[in-house]
Amino acid sequence: MQELSRKTQYFTDSVIRRMTRIALDCGAINLAQGFPDFDPPRAMLDRLEEVSHAGPHQYPITMGAPNFRAALARKCGRFMGRTPNPDTEMVVTIGSTEAMVDTIFALTNPGDKIVLFSPYFENYQAQILFAGCEPVFVPLVPPDFHFDANVLEDAFKQGVKAILICNPSNPSGKVFTREELECIASLCVKYDAYAIMDEVYEHIVYAPHQHIYMSSLPGMWERTVSCSSLSKTYSVTGWRLGYAIAPAPIMDKIKQFHDFNTVGAPSPLMEAAIVGLEMPDSYYEEFAAHYAHMKEIFTRGLTDLGIPFTDPQGTYFVLANIGPYLKPGQTDVAFCEEMARKVGVAAVPGTSFFKENVNNIVRLHFAKKDETLYEALNRLGDLKAKLG
């Protein structure tokens, strides 16, 4: 038999999705994979029921249904400060995951380098390797996860093609400040690099922090691709509706990869999601308040339990320090599997996210109903005793 792909030697299966399988197997509360246990907006569900009978049910236009793109462009224009042209500057994808993959392929050639902050969402390194590119890691320093501008510039000096940034950031919960983004933007311009932005948590930001779109900064629209999705904002992670926004010359390339990668996003789901995109400003205010409420429950509970953690500025993730609970020689992967089975709470080991040698961090998420969070916190009580 001929040799199989060598690329897979550089990454494993998704540890996040693996922890979901373990949680299902042992009945643990899944605080590993980041999806809510509450419903999407009622208006979207009602519209989905109508669409299930009326359609559409066939292939959409590859770049996305025109009425969906028009609604999406209007929604993005409200928040981004610039309304993208739905015909030339936008494509609808199978989640933001596909948007990121299409973008990386569109911007790079094999052998190119991409700057990646650490900690990072586990998909990113695999996506970079898919394209035959090389990640150049720059550490974010806890507890506020700032970066050293000199270290970042040293990375750019290596001749990088792009920088990939999650803002607000999974898994750290960091929200990049305007000053930080301006620093990154100046390096992109100075070294002629692109900015690939994953902004799926754009509406989950906690005061006084603010989300600023990289593409809105001077000189950055021309070299920025903004990737996002409806998954988090409308609690529809299973609908897999994502998108990329970029200037037309870049978007033309992204569309080419999208066309032959997935053909198109699901027609009925795009049709049903339009009502979500047309929600008034009050929806986003209530949405943010709901996440602030869940964050308060969970972080207060961790504090009361004495479990150390970093307070997120955005997203719905918490990085907790499990150092006090690790057994001698135990890995964070083994700890998470044991905690799921013995305590009934599933988390993600930090080694999935850090390039650095980190073994004492796990990621938990709090996008859950109040009763789910209280039960998870109850199970996490007396953690050391339960783990034996």
Buried (B, 14 or more C-beta within 10 A) or exposed (E): EEEEEEEEEEBEEBBBEBBBBBBEEEEBBBBBBBBBEEEBBEBBEEBBEEBEEEEEEEEBEBBBBEEBBBBBBBBBEEBBEEEBEBEBBBBBBBBBBBBBBBBBBBBBEEEBBBBBBBBBBBBBBBBBBBBEBBBBBBBBEBEEBBBEBEEBBEBBEEEBBBBBBBBBBBBBBBBBBEEBBBBBBBBBBEBEBBBBBBBBBBBBBBEEBEBBBBBBBEEBBEBBBBBBBBBBBBBBBEBBBBBBBBBEEBBEBBBBBBBEEBEBBBBBBBBBBBBBBEBEEEBBEEBBEBBEEBBEBBBEBBEEBEBBBBBBBBBBBBBBBBEEBBEEEBEBBEBBBBBBBBBBBBBBBBBBBBBEEBBBBBBBBBBBEEEBBBBBBEBBBEBEEBBE
